[in-house]
Amino acid sequence: MRRLLFSLFLIFPLVFTGCGKKQRETKNRHINIIIPKYPLTFNPQLATDMLSSDILYPLYNSLFSYDKKGEIVPDIIKEYNWINKRLFSFKIKRNLCFSDGEPINNKTIVENLKYFIDKNRNFPYSSQFDFIDNMMIKNKRVNIYLKYPFAPLLSYLTIKIIPEKFLGENKIIPSSTGFIIINKTKTGFSYKSEGKQYDFQVCPDEITAALKLMNNEADILYGFKIDSNKFKKKGINSKKYILNSLYYLVFNMRNKKFKKYENRCLIKRILNFDNIYKILDNQYHYSFYPILNPVFKIEDGIKTDYSCSGDLKTVKILVNSESELRKKYAEVIKFMFEQADIKTDIISLEYGIYLKRLKKGNFDIALGAYVFDYDPDQRDIWKTKGLMNYSGFSDKEIDKLLDKGVTILERNKRVALYNSVYKKIMKQIPVIFLPSPLYSIYHRQGVRIEIPELVHSNSSVLSYLKKWSKRDL
């Protein structure tokens, strides 16, 4: 009898240990990610905010995507070439399909491209694709015919491809290519792929989110900016990345006050960048004009005489209310201005109203930010009728050079032209570029994440979601 009991004591621990190991393995295949907001849509082509775009990015493939260093690489495309300056031809990979088994073929690609350029449908970026004239399938290849030479084309082909039947649909989740979406609720949703599950939970409060991470109730926080120094002892780690963004002050050169070069020059002279660096706790980078150089100092390459004096007495700074960081920028800039005896008011508006005022030129100075693509169309920013030319900057010579820039396929030659254009523009001070913050993604110990070094407007920190893993602590 004793021998039997002894045997049972030997057996039971082994059984329980095995069950515990199996439970841990199952648990470790569930990665819990907390985000501050619910996606506005689950159709990647209709996502207009960064968070929704980032979350949906890993679900779908595109013709081109981005590698870890932020360089453009083929994705669905197998091989491609420019037949001439107005004809781009490519061949897609074989045996591709969506999660519901529907094949991805040349017709799928052409129907997506037709949707992109159709201004009568609800693709939000259709006006940006007006350089495309037509597309057709020829000799098992897709040919894109351009209205005029357009060098940044590859950046515009990073839009996600979805099944034809879902084009323009906002209420239905399109079939994906890499993951399957499950358990969609008001407070969360999950992705599943290759036996792993990625559970996203919405938690708007950053303190609550951080506490959940500290207590191992979550594995990763994404979309938050917290002071990680407060939580180091609690096992929270972070990885930093560069969002290819530009923070800036833009002058309204159409109003009487800032039509004067001397007043724009005076503001440039008053600004103390050291104080702005302190806001960012030295966690900043410089990134605007990525085609020239994705990271370089604002002061490099431009020499301007800032000894001039203007006649400014009052200034109003326009800022959108949703961005805590921009409001901090504005407060510090207000302090600098008032030290120089310039009475300053901050006008904080909801983003939609803020953007309307920017476009109509109803402001003195505005504080904002761009997020760039790999190879942006410089005409959007600086051309007289550019979509993001909020300063009202206008120069016929610059307009001609910018039109010429998009026709130059050789990157080195295009960079040289844009460099000369940039220097001519900045001598007139239509904007003042500010330091851009570094961003962080937070995770607990035992969680391994891989993220890009550089993130563009149409790429995502979640690009390598399938490679993320965790182990039991």
C-alpha positions as CSV (number, residue, x, y, z in Angstrom):
1,M,0.0,0.0,0.0
2,R,2.8,2.4,0.8
3,R,4.5,1.6,-2.5
4,L,1.2,2.5,-4.3
5,L,0.8,5.8,-2.5
6,F,4.5,6.6,-3.2
7,S,3.9,5.9,-6.9
8,L,0.8,8.1,-7.0
9,F,2.8,11.0,-5.4
10,L,5.3,10.6,-8.1
11,I,2.7,10.5,-10.9
12,F,0.5,13.4,-9.8
13,P,3.1,16.1,-9.8
14,L,4.2,15.0,-13.3
15,V,0.6,15.2,-14.5
16,F,-0.1,18.6,-12.9
17,T,3.2,20.0,-14.2
18,G,2.4,18.9,-17.7
19,C,-1.1,20.5,-17.5
20,G,0.5,23.7,-16.1
21,K,3.0,23.8,-19.0
22,K,0.2,23.3,-21.5
23,Q,-1.8,26.2,-20.0
24,R,1.2,28.5,-20.0
25,E,1.9,27.7,-23.7
26,T,-1.7,28.5,-24.5
27,K,-1.6,31.7,-22.5
28,N,1.7,32.7,-24.2
29,R,0.0,32.4,-27.6
30,H,-2.3,35.2,-26.6
31,I,-0.7,38.6,-26.7
32,N,-2.7,41.4,-25.1
33,I,-2.3,44.9,-26.6
34,I,-3.9,48.0,-25.1
35,I,-4.8,50.9,-27.4
36,P,-6.3,54.3,-26.4
37,K,-9.1,54.3,-29.1
38,Y,-11.3,52.0,-31.1
39,P,-10.5,52.0,-34.9
40,L,-12.9,54.3,-36.8
41,T,-13.1,51.7,-39.5
42,F,-11.9,48.2,-40.3
43,N,-11.5,49.0,-44.0
44,P,-7.8,50.0,-44.4
45,Q,-8.5,52.1,-47.5
46,L,-11.0,54.3,-45.6
47,A,-8.8,54.8,-42.5
48,T,-7.9,58.5,-42.3
49,D,-6.4,58.6,-38.8
50,M,-3.0,57.3,-37.8
51,L,-4.2,54.9,-35.1
52,S,-6.8,53.1,-37.3
53,S,-4.3,52.9,-40.1
54,D,-1.6,51.5,-37.8
55,I,-3.9,48.9,-36.3
56,L,-5.2,47.7,-39.7
57,Y,-1.8,47.7,-41.5
58,P,-0.6,44.2,-40.7
59,L,-4.0,42.7,-41.8
60,Y,-3.6,43.4,-45.5
61,N,-0.9,43.3,-48.2
62,S,-0.2,46.0,-50.7
63,L,1.7,46.3,-54.0
64,F,4.6,47.8,-52.1
65,S,5.4,47.9,-48.4
66,Y,8.2,49.1,-46.1
67,D,11.1,47.2,-44.6
68,K,12.5,47.8,-41.1
69,K,14.5,50.8,-42.2
70,G,11.5,52.5,-43.9
71,E,12.7,51.7,-47.4
72,I,10.1,50.7,-50.0
73,V,10.1,47.0,-51.1
74,P,7.8,44.9,-53.3
75,D,5.0,43.1,-51.4
76,I,2.3,41.6,-53.7
77,I,4.5,42.6,-56.7
78,K,7.0,40.0,-57.9
79,E,8.9,42.3,-60.4
80,Y,8.4,45.7,-62.0
81,N,9.9,48.2,-64.3
82,W,9.3,51.6,-66.0
83,I,8.7,51.0,-69.7
84,N,8.9,54.7,-70.2
85,K,8.3,57.8,-68.0
86,R,4.5,57.4,-68.3
87,L,4.1,53.6,-68.3
88,F,4.8,51.5,-65.2
89,S,4.4,47.7,-65.6
90,F,4.5,44.9,-63.0
91,K,3.8,41.3,-62.4
92,I,2.3,40.0,-59.1
93,K,3.3,36.9,-57.2
94,R,1.4,33.6,-57.9
95,N,-1.0,31.7,-55.6
96,L,-2.0,34.6,-53.4
97,C,-5.4,34.7,-51.8
98,F,-7.5,36.4,-49.1
99,S,-8.4,34.7,-45.8
100,D,-11.7,33.6,-47.3
101,G,-9.9,31.7,-50.1
102,E,-10.7,34.3,-52.8
103,P,-7.7,34.6,-55.1
104,I,-5.6,37.8,-55.5
105,N,-5.1,38.2,-59.2
106,N,-4.5,40.9,-61.8
107,K,-8.2,41.7,-62.0
108,T,-8.3,42.3,-58.2
109,I,-5.4,44.7,-58.5
110,V,-6.9,46.6,-61.4
111,E,-10.3,46.9,-59.7
112,N,-8.6,48.4,-56.6
113,L,-6.6,50.9,-58.7
114,K,-9.8,51.9,-60.5
115,Y,-11.4,52.5,-57.2
116,F,-8.5,54.7,-56.0
117,I,-8.9,57.1,-58.9
118,D,-12.7,57.2,-59.0
119,K,-13.7,60.6,-57.4
120,N,-17.4,59.5,-57.5
121,R,-16.8,56.8,-54.9
122,N,-15.8,57.2,-51.2
123,F,-12.0,56.6,-51.3
124,P,-10.8,59.6,-49.2
125,Y,-7.5,60.0,-51.1
126,S,-8.8,59.8,-54.7
127,S,-7.7,63.4,-55.5
128,Q,-4.1,62.4,-54.7
129,F,-4.2,59.8,-57.5
130,D,-5.2,62.1,-60.3
131,F,-1.8,61.5,-62.0
132,I,-3.1,58.0,-63.1
133,D,-4.7,58.0,-66.5
134,N,-5.7,54.3,-66.9
135,M,-4.6,50.7,-66.2
136,M,-5.0,47.5,-68.0
137,I,-3.9,43.8,-68.0
138,K,-1.6,42.9,-70.8
139,N,0.5,39.8,-71.3
140,K,-0.3,38.7,-67.7
141,R,1.1,42.0,-66.3
142,V,-0.6,45.1,-65.0
143,N,0.2,48.3,-66.8
144,I,-0.4,51.7,-65.2
145,Y,-0.6,54.6,-67.7
146,L,0.2,58.0,-66.2
147,K,-1.1,61.4,-67.4
148,Y,2.3,62.8,-66.8
149,P,5.6,61.4,-65.4
150,F,5.3,60.9,-61.6
151,A,8.4,59.8,-59.8
152,P,6.9,59.2,-56.3
153,L,4.5,56.5,-57.8
154,L,5.8,53.6,-55.6
155,S,4.8,55.5,-52.4
156,Y,1.3,55.7,-53.7
157,L,1.1,52.0,-54.4
158,T,1.5,51.2,-50.7
159,I,-2.3,51.4,-50.2
160,K,-3.7,48.1,-49.0
161,I,-5.4,45.7,-51.4
162,I,-8.8,44.3,-50.5
163,P,-11.4,42.0,-52.3
164,E,-13.4,43.8,-55.0
165,K,-16.7,43.2,-53.2
166,F,-15.6,45.2,-50.2
167,L,-14.3,48.3,-52.1
168,G,-15.8,51.4,-50.4
169,E,-17.6,49.3,-47.7
170,N,-17.3,50.9,-44.3
171,K,-19.6,48.6,-42.1
172,I,-18.2,45.2,-43.2
173,I,-14.8,43.9,-42.4
174,P,-13.0,43.0,-45.6
175,S,-11.3,39.5,-45.9
176,S,-7.7,40.0,-44.9
177,T,-4.5,38.4,-46.2
178,G,-2.4,37.7,-43.2
179,F,-4.8,37.5,-40.2
180,I,-8.4,36.6,-39.4
181,I,-10.3,39.1,-37.3
182,I,-12.4,37.5,-34.4
183,N,-14.3,38.6,-31.4
184,K,-15.1,42.1,-32.5
185,T,-16.8,43.9,-29.6
186,K,-17.3,47.5,-28.5
187,T,-14.3,47.4,-26.3
188,G,-11.9,45.2,-28.3
189,F,-11.2,42.7,-31.0
190,S,-8.7,40.0,-31.8
191,Y,-6.5,38.9,-34.7
192,K,-5.6,35.3,-35.2
193,S,-2.8,33.8,-37.3
194,E,-0.7,30.6,-37.3
195,G,-2.0,29.5,-33.9
196,K,-1.3,32.9,-32.2
197,Q,-3.9,35.4,-31.1
198,Y,-3.5,39.1,-30.7
199,D,-6.1,40.6,-28.4
200,F,-6.6,44.4,-28.6
201,Q,-8.4,46.1,-25.7
202,V,-9.4,49.8,-25.7
203,C,-8.4,51.8,-22.6
204,P,-8.5,55.6,-23.0
205,D,-6.9,56.4,-19.6
206,E,-3.1,56.1,-19.8
207,I,-2.6,55.6,-16.0
208,T,-5.1,52.7,-16.0
209,A,-3.3,51.2,-19.0
210,A,0.1,51.5,-17.4
211,L,-1.2,49.9,-14.2
212,K,-2.5,47.0,-16.3
213,L,0.9,46.6,-17.8
214,M,2.6,46.7,-14.4
215,N,0.2,44.1,-13.1
216,N,0.7,41.7,-16.0
217,E,-2.9,42.2,-17.1
218,A,-1.5,43.4,-20.5
219,D,1.6,42.8,-22.5
220,I,1.9,45.9,-24.7
221,L,0.7,49.5,-24.7
222,Y,0.4,51.1,-28.1
223,G,-0.6,54.7,-28.9
224,F,0.2,56.1,-25.4
225,K,2.9,58.5,-24.2
226,I,3.7,57.8,-20.6
227,D,6.7,58.6,-18.4
228,S,8.3,55.2,-18.5
229,N,10.9,56.3,-15.8
230,K,8.1,56.1,-13.2
231,F,7.5,52.4,-14.0
232,K,11.1,51.1,-14.6
233,K,11.1,49.3,-11.3
234,K,7.9,47.6,-12.2
235,G,9.3,45.9,-15.3
236,I,8.0,48.1,-18.1
237,N,10.3,48.4,-21.0
238,S,10.0,50.6,-24.1
239,K,11.2,50.7,-27.7
240,K,11.6,54.0,-29.4
241,Y,10.9,54.7,-33.1
242,I,10.8,57.7,-35.5
243,L,7.5,58.7,-37.0
244,N,8.5,60.4,-40.3
245,S,6.9,63.6,-39.2
246,L,7.4,67.3,-39.2
247,Y,6.3,69.6,-36.4
248,Y,6.1,73.2,-37.5
249,L,4.9,76.8,-37.0
250,V,3.3,78.0,-40.2
251,F,2.9,81.7,-40.9
252,N,-0.2,83.0,-42.7
253,M,1.6,85.0,-45.4
254,R,-1.7,86.3,-46.7
255,N,-2.5,88.5,-43.8
256,K,-1.1,91.9,-43.2
257,K,0.8,91.0,-40.1
258,F,2.9,88.1,-41.5
259,K,3.1,89.3,-45.1
260,K,6.0,91.3,-43.8
261,Y,9.3,89.3,-44.0
262,E,10.6,91.3,-41.0
263,N,7.9,89.9,-38.7
264,R,8.5,86.3,-39.8
265,C,12.2,86.9,-39.2
266,L,11.5,88.3,-35.8
267,I,9.6,85.2,-34.7
268,K,12.5,83.0,-35.9
269,R,14.9,85.1,-33.9
270,I,12.8,84.9,-30.7
271,L,12.3,81.2,-30.6
272,N,14.6,79.3,-28.2
273,F,14.9,75.7,-29.3
274,D,16.6,74.7,-26.0
275,N,13.3,75.3,-24.2
276,I,11.4,73.2,-26.7
277,Y,14.0,70.4,-26.3
278,K,13.3,70.4,-22.6
279,I,9.6,69.7,-23.2
280,L,10.6,66.6,-25.1
281,D,13.0,65.6,-22.4
282,N,15.7,65.3,-25.1
283,Q,13.7,62.5,-26.7
284,Y,13.4,64.2,-30.1
285,H,14.6,64.0,-33.7
286,Y,14.5,66.1,-36.8
287,S,12.5,64.8,-39.7
288,F,10.9,66.7,-42.5
289,Y,11.9,66.5,-46.2
290,P,12.6,62.7,-46.1
291,I,13.6,62.5,-49.7
292,L,16.6,64.7,-48.9
293,N,17.5,63.2,-45.6
294,P,15.2,61.6,-43.0
295,V,17.1,62.9,-40.0
296,F,19.0,66.1,-39.9
297,K,19.2,69.3,-37.9
298,I,16.8,72.1,-38.6
299,E,19.6,74.6,-38.6
300,D,21.8,72.7,-41.1
301,G,22.2,74.1,-44.6
302,I,20.3,77.4,-44.2
303,K,22.0,80.6,-43.3
304,T,19.7,83.6,-42.7
305,D,20.3,86.9,-41.1
306,Y,18.0,87.0,-38.1
307,S,19.2,90.4,-36.8
308,C,16.1,92.1,-38.4
309,S,13.4,93.5,-36.2
310,G,9.7,93.6,-36.8
311,D,6.7,95.5,-35.4
312,L,4.7,92.7,-33.8
313,K,2.5,93.6,-30.8
314,T,0.1,90.7,-30.7
315,V,0.0,87.2,-32.0
316,K,-2.6,84.4,-32.0
317,I,-1.4,80.8,-32.2
318,L,-3.8,78.3,-33.7
319,V,-3.6,74.7,-32.4
320,N,-5.8,71.6,-32.4
321,S,-7.2,70.6,-29.0
322,E,-6.7,66.9,-29.3
323,S,-2.9,67.0,-29.2
324,E,-1.5,67.5,-25.7
325,L,2.0,67.8,-27.1
326,R,1.1,70.6,-29.5
327,K,-0.6,72.5,-26.6
328,K,2.7,72.2,-24.6
329,Y,4.6,73.5,-27.6
330,A,2.2,76.4,-27.8
331,E,2.5,77.3,-24.1
332,V,6.3,77.4,-24.3
333,I,6.3,79.4,-27.5
334,K,3.8,81.8,-25.9
335,F,6.2,82.3,-23.0
336,M,9.0,83.1,-25.4
337,F,6.9,85.6,-27.3
338,E,5.7,87.4,-24.1
339,Q,9.3,87.6,-22.9
340,A,9.8,89.7,-26.1
341,D,6.8,91.9,-25.3
342,I,4.5,90.3,-27.8
343,K,1.0,89.6,-26.3
344,T,0.1,86.1,-27.3
345,D,-3.2,84.1,-27.3
346,I,-3.6,80.4,-27.9
347,I,-6.7,79.4,-29.9
348,S,-7.4,75.7,-29.3
349,L,-9.9,74.1,-31.6
350,E,-11.3,70.7,-32.5
351,Y,-9.3,69.3,-35.4
352,G,-12.0,69.6,-38.0
353,I,-12.5,73.3,-37.3
354,Y,-8.8,73.8,-36.9
355,L,-8.2,72.3,-40.3
356,K,-10.8,74.5,-42.0
357,R,-9.3,77.6,-40.6
358,L,-5.8,76.5,-41.8
359,K,-7.1,75.9,-45.3
360,K,-9.0,79.2,-45.4
361,G,-6.0,81.2,-44.1
362,N,-8.0,82.3,-41.0
363,F,-5.1,82.5,-38.5
364,D,-1.9,84.3,-37.6
365,I,0.4,81.4,-36.8
366,A,-0.6,77.8,-36.6
367,L,1.1,74.9,-34.8
368,G,0.7,71.6,-36.5
369,A,2.4,68.5,-37.9
370,Y,2.7,66.5,-41.1
371,V,3.4,62.8,-41.4
372,F,5.3,62.0,-44.6
373,D,5.5,59.2,-47.0
374,Y,8.7,57.6,-48.2
375,D,8.9,59.9,-51.2
376,P,6.4,62.7,-50.8
377,D,5.1,64.9,-53.6
378,Q,6.7,68.3,-52.7
379,R,4.0,70.2,-54.6
380,D,1.5,69.4,-51.9
381,I,3.6,71.4,-49.4
382,W,5.0,74.3,-51.4
383,K,3.2,74.8,-54.7
384,T,0.9,77.8,-54.9
385,K,-2.2,75.6,-54.9
386,G,-0.7,72.7,-52.9
387,L,-3.1,70.7,-50.7
388,M,-1.0,71.4,-47.6
389,N,0.4,74.8,-48.5
390,Y,-1.3,76.5,-45.5
391,S,1.1,79.4,-45.4
392,G,-0.1,80.7,-48.8
393,F,3.5,80.7,-50.1
394,S,3.6,81.4,-53.8
395,D,6.5,81.6,-56.2
396,K,6.1,80.9,-59.9
397,E,9.7,79.8,-60.3
398,I,9.4,77.3,-57.4
399,D,6.1,76.0,-58.9
400,K,7.9,75.2,-62.2
401,L,10.8,73.5,-60.4
402,L,8.3,71.4,-58.3
403,D,6.5,70.3,-61.4
404,K,9.8,69.3,-62.9
405,G,10.8,67.4,-59.8
406,V,8.0,64.8,-60.1
407,T,9.1,64.0,-63.7
408,I,12.7,63.0,-62.7
409,L,12.8,59.3,-62.1
410,E,16.5,59.3,-61.1
411,R,16.4,59.7,-57.4
412,N,19.8,61.4,-57.1
413,K,18.8,64.1,-59.6
414,R,15.5,64.6,-57.9
415,V,17.1,65.0,-54.5
416,A,19.5,67.6,-55.9
417,L,16.7,69.6,-57.4
418,Y,14.6,69.5,-54.2
419,N,17.6,70.5,-52.1
420,S,18.0,73.7,-54.1
421,V,14.2,74.3,-54.0
422,Y,14.2,73.9,-50.2
423,K,17.0,76.4,-49.7
424,K,15.2,79.0,-51.8
425,I,11.9,78.5,-50.0
426,M,13.4,78.6,-46.5
427,K,15.1,82.0,-47.1
428,Q,11.6,83.4,-47.2
429,I,10.6,81.7,-43.9
430,P,7.0,80.5,-44.7
431,V,7.3,78.0,-41.8
432,I,9.6,77.3,-38.9
433,F,10.4,73.6,-38.4
434,L,10.4,72.4,-34.8
435,P,11.9,69.3,-33.2
436,S,9.8,66.2,-33.6
437,P,9.3,63.8,-30.6
438,L,10.5,60.3,-30.6
439,Y,7.6,57.8,-30.0
440,S,7.6,54.7,-27.8
441,I,5.8,51.4,-27.6
442,Y,5.7,49.9,-24.1
443,H,5.9,46.3,-23.1
444,R,6.4,44.2,-20.0
445,Q,9.4,42.0,-19.4
446,G,9.2,38.7,-21.2
447,V,7.6,40.2,-24.2
448,R,9.6,40.4,-27.5
449,I,8.5,42.9,-30.1
450,E,10.1,43.9,-33.4
451,I,9.3,47.3,-34.8
452,P,10.5,49.5,-37.7
453,E,13.2,52.1,-37.2
454,L,11.2,54.6,-39.3
455,V,7.4,54.8,-39.7
456,H,5.7,56.6,-42.6
457,S,2.2,57.9,-43.1
458,N,1.3,54.6,-44.8
459,S,3.2,52.1,-42.7
460,S,2.9,51.0,-39.1
461,V,4.7,50.1,-35.9
462,L,2.7,46.9,-36.0
463,S,4.3,45.8,-39.3
464,Y,6.0,42.8,-37.7
465,L,3.1,41.7,-35.4
466,K,3.4,38.1,-36.4
467,K,7.0,38.1,-35.0
468,W,5.9,39.3,-31.6
469,S,6.0,36.7,-28.8
470,K,6.1,36.4,-25.0
471,R,7.3,33.9,-22.4
472,D,6.1,33.1,-18.9
473,L,7.7,35.1,-16.2
